[in-house]
Amino acid sequence: MAIQALIFDVFGTLLDWHGGVAREAARILAPFRPDLDGGAFARAWRDRYQPGMEPIRQGARPYTDLDTLHAESLESVLAGLNLADSVPDAARHDLVLSWHRLDAWPEVPDALARLREKYVLAPCSNAHVRLAIAHARRNRLPWDAVLGAEFAQDYKPKPAVYLRAVEALRLQPGEVMMVAAHSSDLAAAAACGLATAHVARPGESGPGTGEPAPLVPVDMAAADLADLAGKLGCG
C-alpha cells in the first residue's frame, strides 16, 4: 500500500526532552539547590517514565494521564536529592509543566512542513491531547490531527495506541508510517502492520546516549527529520 500518513513519536524523536527538562529544573530549583545538575535531574526523572506507565499497560491501574504520572514520579526524584520537604507545591507543579515547554530539535518544524505537503501528519505519543497541543504551539508543529494517549486509554508499546491512531485517520495500517528514534517503538508498530522509519538521535539524553541507527529492521532510516523528508521525496 502507498503511505498516506506519518505518525510520530514525540519525546526524543521530535523534542529535546533532556535539554528542556534540564533547563527548567535548574531554573525552578535554583532557590533550593543552586548547584543542581539539571541533566542528571532530567535523566533521573525520565528513568521513572516507563515504570510509571507499566501498571496501566498491565491493566493493574486505570488509564492515568502523563501529567499525573510525572507528578507522582517527581516525588521520588526530589526525595533522592533530599528536597522533598523544601520544594513548595507551586514549584512542583511548575516542574511538571516543564514537559509542556520542550523545544523541538532544530530541523523539525521545517522538515514537518515539507512532509505535510505530501502526507497527513499526527503525533503518536504517550502525551495526552493538551500536552500535544502545548508542544505544537510552542514549536510550530503542523499537525493535521492532534491525537493523544487518552484515545487508546493505554501507553505504547501496546498495540491499541498505534491502531487507534490508524483508525482515527481512516486508513489501513499499511498506509501509515510510524516515525521514531526508538527501535522498540518501531518494532511494536511494525508488529501492528505499520511501515516504520527510524530517525537517529544519538544525543537524546546526552552525548552518546541515543540510537545512531536502528536496532531492528525498518523500512527507512534517516540521519534526522530533514533527511527523512528528502528520502520521502518532500522538498
C-alpha positions as CSV (number, residue, x, y, z in Angstrom):
1,M,0.0,0.0,0.0
2,A,1.1,3.6,-0.6
3,I,1.9,5.5,2.5
4,Q,-0.6,8.3,3.1
5,A,0.2,9.4,6.7
6,L,3.1,9.6,9.0
7,I,2.6,9.3,12.8
8,F,5.4,10.4,15.2
9,D,6.9,9.6,18.5
10,V,7.5,12.9,20.1
11,F,9.7,12.8,23.2
12,G,13.2,12.3,21.9
13,T,12.3,12.0,18.3
14,L,10.9,15.5,17.7
15,L,11.5,17.2,21.0
16,D,14.7,17.5,23.1
17,W,13.1,16.4,26.4
18,H,16.5,16.1,28.1
19,G,17.7,19.6,27.3
20,G,14.3,21.1,28.1
21,V,13.7,19.4,31.5
22,A,17.4,20.1,32.5
23,R,17.0,23.8,31.7
24,E,13.7,24.1,33.5
25,A,14.7,22.1,36.6
26,A,17.8,24.2,37.0
27,R,15.7,27.4,36.8
28,I,12.9,26.3,39.1
29,L,15.0,24.6,41.7
30,A,17.7,27.2,41.8
31,P,16.4,28.7,45.1
32,F,16.5,25.3,46.8
33,R,19.6,23.7,45.1
34,P,21.7,26.3,43.3
35,D,24.3,23.6,42.3
36,L,21.7,21.3,40.8
37,D,22.9,19.2,37.8
38,G,19.9,19.7,35.5
39,G,20.9,17.0,33.1
40,A,21.2,14.4,35.9
41,F,17.8,15.5,37.3
42,A,16.2,15.1,33.8
43,R,17.6,11.6,33.4
44,A,16.6,10.5,36.9
45,W,13.1,11.7,36.2
46,R,13.0,10.0,32.8
47,D,14.2,6.8,34.3
48,R,10.8,6.6,36.1
49,Y,8.8,7.2,32.9
50,Q,8.4,3.6,31.7
51,P,7.9,2.1,35.2
52,G,5.2,4.6,35.9
53,M,3.2,3.5,32.9
54,E,3.7,-0.2,33.3
55,P,0.8,-0.8,35.8
56,I,-1.6,0.8,33.3
57,R,-0.2,-1.4,30.4
58,Q,-0.7,-4.5,32.6
59,G,-4.3,-3.5,33.5
60,A,-3.5,-3.1,37.2
61,R,-4.3,0.6,37.1
62,P,-6.9,2.6,35.1
63,Y,-5.6,4.9,32.4
64,T,-3.9,7.9,34.1
65,D,-2.5,10.9,32.1
66,L,1.1,11.7,31.8
67,D,1.0,14.9,33.9
68,T,-0.3,12.8,36.8
69,L,2.4,10.2,36.3
70,H,5.1,12.8,36.1
71,A,3.9,14.4,39.3
72,E,4.0,11.1,41.1
73,S,7.5,10.2,39.9
74,L,8.8,13.6,40.7
75,E,8.3,12.9,44.4
76,S,10.9,10.1,44.4
77,V,13.4,12.3,42.4
78,L,13.1,15.1,44.9
79,A,13.4,12.7,47.8
80,G,16.6,11.3,46.3
81,L,18.0,14.8,46.3
82,N,16.8,15.5,49.9
83,L,14.4,18.1,48.5
84,A,11.1,16.5,49.4
85,D,10.5,18.9,52.3
86,S,11.8,22.1,50.8
87,V,10.2,22.4,47.3
88,P,6.7,24.0,47.6
89,D,3.7,22.7,45.7
90,A,3.8,25.6,43.2
91,A,7.3,24.7,42.2
92,R,6.4,21.1,41.9
93,H,3.5,22.0,39.6
94,D,5.8,24.2,37.5
95,L,8.3,21.3,37.2
96,V,5.5,19.0,35.8
97,L,4.7,21.7,33.3
98,S,8.3,21.8,32.2
99,W,7.3,18.8,30.0
100,H,4.9,21.2,28.2
101,R,7.7,23.6,27.4
102,L,10.1,21.4,25.5
103,D,11.9,22.6,22.4
104,A,12.0,20.8,19.1
105,W,15.3,19.6,17.6
106,P,16.4,22.4,15.2
107,E,15.4,20.9,11.9
108,V,12.0,19.6,13.0
109,P,9.5,22.4,12.3
110,D,10.7,23.0,8.7
111,A,11.0,19.2,8.0
112,L,7.5,18.6,9.2
113,A,6.2,21.4,6.9
114,R,7.9,19.7,4.0
115,L,6.5,16.3,4.9
116,R,3.0,17.8,5.2
117,E,3.0,18.7,1.5
118,K,2.7,15.0,0.7
119,Y,1.5,13.2,3.9
120,V,-1.1,13.6,6.6
121,L,0.8,14.2,9.9
122,A,-0.1,13.4,13.5
123,P,1.6,12.6,16.8
124,C,1.5,9.0,18.2
125,S,2.9,9.8,21.6
126,N,2.3,8.9,25.2
127,A,1.4,12.6,25.7
128,H,-2.2,13.5,26.3
129,V,-4.0,15.9,23.9
130,R,-3.4,19.1,25.9
131,L,0.3,18.3,26.2
132,A,0.5,17.6,22.5
133,I,-1.2,20.9,21.8
134,A,1.3,22.7,24.0
135,H,4.2,21.1,22.1
136,A,2.6,22.0,18.8
137,R,2.0,25.7,19.7
138,R,5.5,26.2,21.1
139,N,7.3,24.6,18.2
140,R,5.1,25.2,15.1
141,L,4.4,21.5,14.7
142,P,1.9,21.5,11.7
143,W,-0.3,18.5,12.7
144,D,-3.3,17.6,10.7
145,A,-4.7,15.9,13.8
146,V,-3.8,16.0,17.4
147,L,-4.0,12.5,18.9
148,G,-3.3,11.6,22.5
149,A,-2.9,8.5,24.7
150,E,-6.4,9.0,26.1
151,F,-7.9,7.8,22.8
152,A,-6.4,4.3,23.4
153,Q,-6.6,4.6,27.2
154,D,-3.2,2.9,27.2
155,Y,0.5,3.6,26.5
156,K,3.0,2.5,23.9
157,P,4.1,-0.1,23.0
158,K,0.6,-1.6,23.5
159,P,-1.0,-2.2,20.0
160,A,-4.1,-0.2,20.8
161,V,-2.1,3.1,20.7
162,Y,-0.9,2.5,17.2
163,L,-4.1,1.0,15.9
164,R,-6.4,3.8,17.4
165,A,-4.2,6.3,15.6
166,V,-4.6,4.5,12.3
167,E,-8.4,4.2,12.8
168,A,-8.7,7.9,13.6
169,L,-7.1,8.7,10.2
170,R,-9.5,6.2,8.5
171,L,-6.6,4.3,7.0
172,Q,-5.2,0.8,7.0
173,P,-2.0,0.0,9.0
174,G,0.0,-0.5,5.8
175,E,-0.9,3.1,4.7
176,V,0.7,4.6,7.8
177,M,4.4,5.0,8.7
178,M,5.5,5.3,12.3
179,V,8.5,7.6,12.7
180,A,10.6,7.3,15.9
181,A,14.1,7.4,17.3
182,H,13.5,4.3,19.4
183,S,13.7,0.8,17.9
184,S,11.4,-0.7,20.5
185,D,8.7,1.7,19.4
186,L,9.2,0.9,15.8
187,A,9.2,-2.9,16.4
188,A,5.8,-2.6,18.2
189,A,4.4,-0.5,15.3
190,A,5.7,-3.0,12.7
191,A,4.0,-5.8,14.6
192,C,0.7,-4.0,14.1
193,G,1.3,-3.8,10.3
194,L,2.6,-0.2,10.1
195,A,5.5,0.9,8.0
196,T,8.5,2.2,10.0
197,A,11.1,4.9,9.8
198,H,14.0,5.4,12.2
199,V,15.3,8.9,12.9
200,A,18.7,9.0,14.6
201,R,19.0,11.0,17.8
202,P,22.4,9.8,19.1
203,G,22.5,12.6,21.8
204,E,18.9,12.1,23.0
205,S,19.8,12.3,26.7
206,G,23.3,13.5,26.4
207,P,26.3,12.6,24.1
208,G,26.3,9.0,23.0
209,T,23.0,8.1,24.8
210,G,20.6,7.7,21.9
211,E,20.4,5.4,18.8
212,P,22.6,6.4,15.9
213,A,21.0,3.7,13.8
214,P,18.0,1.3,14.2
215,L,18.4,-1.9,16.2
216,V,15.6,-3.6,14.4
217,P,14.6,-3.9,10.7
218,V,12.8,-0.8,9.4
219,D,11.5,0.4,6.1
220,M,13.7,3.6,6.2
221,A,16.5,5.0,8.3
222,A,17.4,8.7,8.4
223,A,20.1,10.9,10.0
224,D,17.4,13.4,11.1
225,L,13.9,14.5,10.1
226,A,15.2,16.7,7.3
227,D,17.0,13.6,5.9
228,L,13.8,11.6,6.2
229,A,11.8,14.3,4.3
230,G,14.4,14.2,1.5
231,K,14.2,10.4,1.3
232,L,10.4,10.5,1.1
233,G,10.6,13.0,-1.8
234,C,9.4,16.0,0.1
235,G,11.1,19.2,-1.0
